[in-house]
Amino acid sequence: MEGNLLLSVIITAYNRKMFVKDALDSIVNQSCDLNLIEIILVTNFDLDYIPSKPIKIIKVKKEGSIGEFLEEGIKRSNGIYIAFLDDDDLWDKNHASRIIEIFNNNPDVIFYHNRVIYINENGSIINYKRLIDSNNIILKENIVLPNNSNNIKKLLSNGVDFNLSSISIRKSIIENKLDLLSKITTGPDSFFLWIAISLQKGIYIDDLKLTYYRIYKLNTSIIYELTTEKNLLNKSDWLGRMLNTYIILINYFNTLPIENKNCYLDWLNLLYVEYYHLKIIFGAYPKKEIFKNLLKLINFPLNMFYSFRYRIIIFSILYLFSKKITINIYKNLIKI
């Protein structure tokens, strides 16, 4: 480790230059001592902007996946804590100091997640609403030990698997799993959460809103104009890649000699069924197949019901009656 460096911030940028300067500036303008942090930009294009703080730039092949980008960034990092920032998001000026504070003061915490403020393409704060928004849940406790089903449900209900720019980890939890990371093509936020869960140590849910999450048409996790065939297929393709991430995680958990392994596998299988169900809807599968999978989804135990599962079930029942109405509801209210 170099000097007093504690935190490595890894920014990934793939074929998208329009927001990189803003992302970098939000790190350079952190309120903490900048000697405590390093900035690593993993990208497949040349940077047109030179920030005031030196950064590491890692050029990768143009066809690389998000898992490969993150693997390269982590390999080159020197911090004992790793934080992530998507190129189209921003950090609040106190974000880095909060990460360092939480990890320094809580040696058993290995994963940190904060809440978000929604902004538009121009960086202005917007009043963005989701049907069930974990961003506003009142927390009774911040540190959750993922050692039972109820606590897994608590993590998922609080959206701890959402938004990579809100996630930080201890580097030690991922150093020997980089080969696994390199295989994923989407869903790194879910991947890092489940790696932390597998270690059965503290996960910190912070109710402070320290990430600015950008809502705009090119955001890969939000597809607008879902009534067009092209965007329906794009959503179906993204969901297919999410399924691959959960297959990787299920296979990984099957190899682990840990307590409550069946509990974890039950939750991972539920998540797989949920994403598969959305994929067959957006992939325009026959309604018979949708109904069959809906029954499978409903048949998971009652104690595994949480907000995402409720939304999918409601969405599916509506879809069986009217595709057009349901897609409009999805576009305007549900937005996952």
C-alpha positions as CSV (number, residue, x, y, z in Angstrom):
1,M,0.0,0.0,0.0
2,E,1.3,3.5,-0.9
3,G,1.7,5.8,2.1
4,N,-1.6,6.5,3.9
5,L,-3.8,5.4,1.0
6,L,-7.0,3.8,2.2
7,L,-9.6,3.9,-0.6
8,S,-9.4,3.1,-4.3
9,V,-12.2,4.5,-6.4
10,I,-12.7,2.5,-9.6
11,I,-14.6,4.3,-12.4
12,T,-15.7,2.3,-15.4
13,A,-16.4,4.0,-18.7
14,Y,-17.3,2.0,-21.8
15,N,-17.9,3.8,-25.2
16,R,-19.4,6.8,-23.3
17,K,-17.5,10.0,-22.8
18,M,-20.3,12.4,-22.1
19,F,-20.3,12.2,-18.3
20,V,-16.7,11.1,-17.4
21,K,-15.5,14.6,-16.6
22,D,-18.4,15.1,-14.1
23,A,-17.7,11.7,-12.5
24,L,-14.0,12.4,-12.1
25,D,-14.7,15.9,-10.7
26,S,-17.0,14.5,-8.1
27,I,-14.1,12.4,-6.8
28,V,-11.5,15.1,-7.1
29,N,-13.8,17.4,-5.0
30,Q,-14.2,15.1,-2.1
31,S,-14.1,16.7,1.3
32,C,-11.6,14.2,2.8
33,D,-7.8,14.3,2.5
34,L,-7.2,13.3,-1.2
35,N,-4.0,11.6,-0.2
36,L,-6.2,8.9,1.3
37,I,-7.8,8.0,-2.0
38,E,-6.7,7.0,-5.5
39,I,-8.8,7.3,-8.7
40,I,-8.6,4.5,-11.2
41,L,-10.4,4.9,-14.6
42,V,-10.9,1.8,-16.6
43,T,-12.0,2.6,-20.1
44,N,-11.8,1.7,-23.8
45,F,-11.3,5.2,-25.1
46,D,-8.8,8.1,-24.7
47,L,-9.6,10.7,-22.1
48,D,-10.0,14.3,-23.3
49,Y,-9.8,15.8,-19.8
50,I,-7.0,16.0,-17.3
51,P,-8.3,16.2,-13.7
52,S,-6.4,18.2,-11.0
53,K,-5.6,15.0,-9.1
54,P,-3.4,12.3,-10.8
55,I,-5.4,9.2,-11.8
56,K,-4.5,5.8,-13.1
57,I,-6.0,5.1,-16.6
58,I,-6.3,1.5,-17.6
59,K,-7.1,1.0,-21.3
60,V,-8.9,-2.2,-22.1
61,K,-10.0,-3.9,-25.2
62,K,-13.1,-2.5,-26.8
63,E,-15.2,-5.7,-26.4
64,G,-14.5,-6.2,-22.7
65,S,-17.2,-6.9,-20.2
66,I,-18.0,-5.0,-17.0
67,G,-16.6,-7.9,-15.0
68,E,-13.3,-7.7,-16.9
69,F,-13.2,-3.9,-16.5
70,L,-13.6,-4.2,-12.7
71,E,-11.1,-7.1,-12.5
72,E,-8.4,-4.9,-14.1
73,G,-9.2,-2.0,-11.8
74,I,-9.1,-4.1,-8.7
75,K,-5.8,-5.7,-9.8
76,R,-4.2,-2.2,-10.1
77,S,-5.7,-0.8,-6.9
78,N,-3.6,-0.1,-3.8
79,G,-6.3,0.8,-1.3
80,I,-7.6,-1.6,1.4
81,Y,-11.1,-0.4,0.6
82,I,-12.6,-0.5,-2.9
83,A,-15.4,1.8,-4.0
84,F,-17.1,2.0,-7.4
85,L,-18.5,4.7,-9.6
86,D,-20.3,4.3,-12.9
87,D,-19.2,7.0,-15.4
88,D,-22.7,8.4,-15.5
89,D,-23.2,8.8,-11.8
90,L,-21.7,11.3,-9.3
91,W,-20.6,11.3,-5.7
92,D,-21.6,13.7,-2.9
93,K,-18.5,15.5,-1.6
94,N,-18.7,13.5,1.7
95,H,-19.0,10.1,0.2
96,A,-15.3,9.0,0.5
97,S,-15.0,10.2,4.0
98,R,-18.1,8.3,5.0
99,I,-16.8,5.1,3.5
100,I,-13.5,5.4,5.3
101,E,-15.3,6.2,8.6
102,I,-17.6,3.2,8.4
103,F,-14.9,0.7,7.5
104,N,-12.4,2.1,10.0
105,N,-14.9,2.1,12.9
106,N,-16.5,-1.3,12.1
107,P,-13.8,-3.9,11.5
108,D,-16.4,-6.7,11.0
109,V,-18.1,-4.8,8.2
110,I,-17.0,-5.9,4.8
111,F,-19.7,-4.3,2.5
112,Y,-21.1,-0.8,2.6
113,H,-24.2,0.6,0.7
114,N,-25.6,4.1,0.7
115,R,-28.8,5.6,-0.8
116,V,-29.1,7.8,-3.8
117,I,-30.4,11.1,-5.1
118,Y,-31.9,10.9,-8.6
119,I,-30.6,13.4,-11.2
120,N,-31.4,13.9,-14.9
121,E,-29.2,14.0,-17.9
122,N,-28.1,17.6,-17.1
123,G,-27.3,16.8,-13.4
124,S,-30.3,18.5,-11.9
125,I,-32.1,16.8,-9.0
126,I,-35.4,15.3,-10.0
127,N,-38.4,13.9,-8.1
128,Y,-38.1,10.3,-9.5
129,K,-40.5,7.8,-7.9
130,R,-40.6,4.0,-8.1
131,L,-43.7,2.0,-7.1
132,I,-41.9,0.5,-4.1
133,D,-38.8,2.5,-3.4
134,S,-36.3,1.1,-1.0
135,N,-34.5,4.4,-1.0
136,N,-36.9,5.8,1.5
137,I,-37.3,2.8,3.9
138,I,-36.7,3.8,7.6
139,L,-33.8,1.8,9.0
140,K,-34.0,0.3,12.5
141,E,-30.4,-0.9,12.3
142,N,-27.5,-0.3,10.0
143,I,-25.4,-3.4,10.3
144,V,-27.0,-6.6,9.1
145,L,-25.4,-10.1,9.5
146,P,-26.5,-12.2,6.5
147,N,-26.7,-15.4,8.5
148,N,-30.4,-16.2,8.1
149,S,-33.3,-15.9,5.7
150,N,-34.9,-12.9,7.4
151,N,-31.7,-10.9,7.2
152,I,-31.2,-11.8,3.5
153,K,-34.8,-10.5,2.9
154,K,-33.9,-7.3,4.8
155,L,-30.9,-6.7,2.5
156,L,-32.9,-7.3,-0.6
157,S,-35.8,-5.2,0.6
158,N,-33.5,-2.3,1.3
159,G,-32.1,-2.5,-2.3
160,V,-28.5,-3.3,-1.2
161,D,-28.0,-5.1,-4.5
162,F,-28.9,-1.9,-6.5
163,N,-26.4,0.6,-8.0
164,L,-22.7,-0.1,-8.1
165,S,-21.9,3.6,-7.4
166,S,-23.4,3.1,-3.9
167,I,-21.3,0.1,-3.1
168,S,-17.9,-0.2,-1.3
169,I,-16.1,-3.3,-0.1
170,R,-13.0,-4.4,1.7
171,K,-10.5,-5.4,-1.0
172,S,-9.8,-8.6,0.9
173,I,-13.2,-10.1,0.1
174,I,-12.7,-10.1,-3.7
175,E,-8.9,-10.5,-4.2
176,N,-9.1,-14.2,-4.7
177,K,-12.3,-14.2,-6.6
178,L,-11.3,-12.0,-9.6
179,D,-11.5,-15.0,-12.0
180,L,-15.2,-15.3,-11.0
181,L,-15.8,-11.5,-11.4
182,S,-14.3,-11.5,-14.9
183,K,-17.0,-13.9,-16.1
184,I,-20.0,-11.6,-15.4
185,T,-21.3,-9.3,-18.1
186,T,-23.9,-7.4,-16.0
187,G,-25.1,-7.1,-12.4
188,P,-21.8,-6.4,-10.6
189,D,-23.7,-4.8,-7.7
190,S,-25.6,-8.1,-7.1
191,F,-22.4,-10.1,-7.5
192,F,-20.5,-8.1,-4.9
193,L,-23.4,-8.3,-2.4
194,W,-23.6,-12.1,-2.7
195,I,-19.8,-12.5,-2.4
196,A,-20.1,-10.5,0.9
197,I,-23.1,-12.6,2.0
198,S,-21.1,-15.8,1.4
199,L,-18.5,-14.6,4.0
200,Q,-21.3,-14.1,6.6
201,K,-19.9,-10.8,8.0
202,G,-21.3,-7.4,8.5
203,I,-23.1,-5.5,5.8
204,Y,-23.7,-1.8,6.4
205,I,-26.8,-0.1,5.1
206,D,-26.5,3.6,5.3
207,D,-29.6,5.9,5.0
208,L,-27.4,8.8,3.9
209,K,-27.9,9.7,0.2
210,L,-24.4,10.1,-1.0
211,T,-24.7,9.0,-4.7
212,Y,-26.3,10.9,-7.5
213,Y,-27.9,8.3,-9.8
214,R,-28.6,9.6,-13.3
215,I,-31.9,8.8,-15.0
216,Y,-31.7,9.2,-18.8
217,K,-32.4,7.3,-22.0
218,L,-29.0,5.7,-22.4
219,N,-28.9,4.3,-18.8
220,T,-28.5,0.6,-19.4
221,S,-30.6,-0.4,-16.3
222,I,-33.6,1.7,-17.3
223,I,-35.2,1.2,-20.7
224,Y,-37.5,3.9,-21.9
225,E,-40.2,3.5,-24.6
226,L,-40.8,-0.1,-23.7
227,T,-43.6,-0.4,-26.2
228,T,-41.0,-0.5,-29.1
229,E,-39.8,-4.0,-30.1
230,K,-36.2,-2.9,-30.1
231,N,-36.2,-1.8,-26.5
232,L,-38.2,-4.8,-25.4
233,L,-35.5,-7.0,-27.0
234,N,-32.8,-4.9,-25.3
235,K,-34.5,-5.5,-21.9
236,S,-34.8,-9.2,-22.6
237,D,-31.1,-9.4,-23.6
238,W,-30.1,-7.6,-20.4
239,L,-32.2,-9.9,-18.3
240,G,-30.6,-12.9,-20.0
241,R,-27.2,-11.6,-18.9
242,M,-28.5,-11.2,-15.4
243,L,-29.5,-14.8,-15.4
244,N,-25.9,-15.7,-16.3
245,T,-24.7,-13.8,-13.3
246,Y,-27.0,-15.7,-11.0
247,I,-25.9,-19.0,-12.5
248,I,-22.3,-18.1,-11.7
249,L,-23.3,-17.3,-8.1
250,I,-25.4,-20.4,-7.7
251,N,-22.5,-22.6,-8.9
252,Y,-20.1,-20.7,-6.6
253,F,-22.3,-21.2,-3.5
254,N,-22.7,-24.9,-4.3
255,T,-19.0,-25.2,-3.8
256,L,-18.9,-23.5,-0.4
257,P,-18.7,-25.5,2.9
258,I,-20.7,-22.9,4.9
259,E,-23.7,-23.0,7.3
260,N,-27.1,-22.1,5.9
261,K,-26.0,-22.9,2.4
262,N,-29.4,-24.1,1.4
263,C,-30.9,-20.8,2.7
264,Y,-28.6,-18.8,0.4
265,L,-29.3,-21.1,-2.5
266,D,-33.1,-20.8,-2.0
267,W,-32.7,-17.0,-2.3
268,L,-30.4,-17.2,-5.3
269,N,-32.8,-19.6,-7.1
270,L,-35.7,-17.2,-6.3
271,L,-33.8,-14.3,-7.9
272,Y,-33.1,-16.5,-10.9
273,V,-36.7,-17.4,-11.3
274,E,-37.7,-13.7,-10.9
275,Y,-35.3,-12.5,-13.6
276,Y,-36.2,-15.4,-15.9
277,H,-39.9,-14.5,-15.5
278,L,-39.2,-10.9,-16.6
279,K,-37.2,-12.2,-19.5
280,I,-39.9,-14.4,-20.9
281,I,-42.3,-11.5,-20.6
282,F,-40.1,-9.0,-22.4
283,G,-39.1,-11.8,-24.8
284,A,-42.8,-12.2,-25.8
285,Y,-43.0,-15.8,-24.8
286,P,-46.5,-17.4,-25.0
287,K,-48.8,-16.6,-22.1
288,K,-48.9,-20.3,-21.2
289,E,-45.2,-20.2,-20.4
290,I,-45.6,-17.0,-18.5
291,F,-48.5,-18.4,-16.4
292,K,-46.5,-21.6,-15.8
293,N,-43.5,-19.7,-14.5
294,L,-45.7,-17.4,-12.4
295,L,-47.0,-20.4,-10.5
296,K,-43.4,-21.4,-9.8
297,L,-42.6,-17.9,-8.6
298,I,-45.7,-17.8,-6.3
299,N,-44.8,-21.2,-4.8
300,F,-41.7,-20.0,-3.1
301,P,-42.2,-19.8,0.7
302,L,-44.2,-17.0,2.1
303,N,-41.3,-15.8,4.3
304,M,-39.4,-15.0,1.0
305,F,-41.9,-12.4,-0.2
306,Y,-40.3,-9.0,-0.6
307,S,-40.9,-5.8,-2.6
308,F,-39.3,-7.0,-5.9
309,R,-41.2,-10.3,-5.9
310,Y,-44.5,-8.5,-5.2
311,R,-43.9,-6.2,-8.1
312,I,-43.1,-9.0,-10.5
313,I,-46.2,-11.0,-9.5
314,I,-48.5,-8.0,-9.9
315,F,-46.9,-7.1,-13.2
316,S,-47.3,-10.6,-14.5
317,I,-51.0,-10.9,-13.5
318,L,-51.7,-7.6,-15.3
319,Y,-49.7,-8.7,-18.3
320,L,-51.8,-11.9,-18.7
321,F,-54.8,-9.6,-19.1
322,S,-53.3,-6.8,-21.2
323,K,-49.8,-6.4,-22.5
324,K,-50.2,-2.8,-23.6
325,I,-51.6,-1.6,-20.2
326,T,-49.0,-3.5,-18.3
327,I,-46.0,-2.1,-20.3
328,N,-47.3,1.4,-19.7
329,I,-47.6,0.8,-16.0
330,Y,-44.1,-0.6,-16.0
331,K,-42.7,2.4,-17.9
332,N,-44.3,5.0,-15.7
333,L,-44.3,3.4,-12.2
334,I,-42.4,0.2,-11.7
335,K,-39.1,0.9,-13.5
336,I,-36.6,-1.6,-12.1
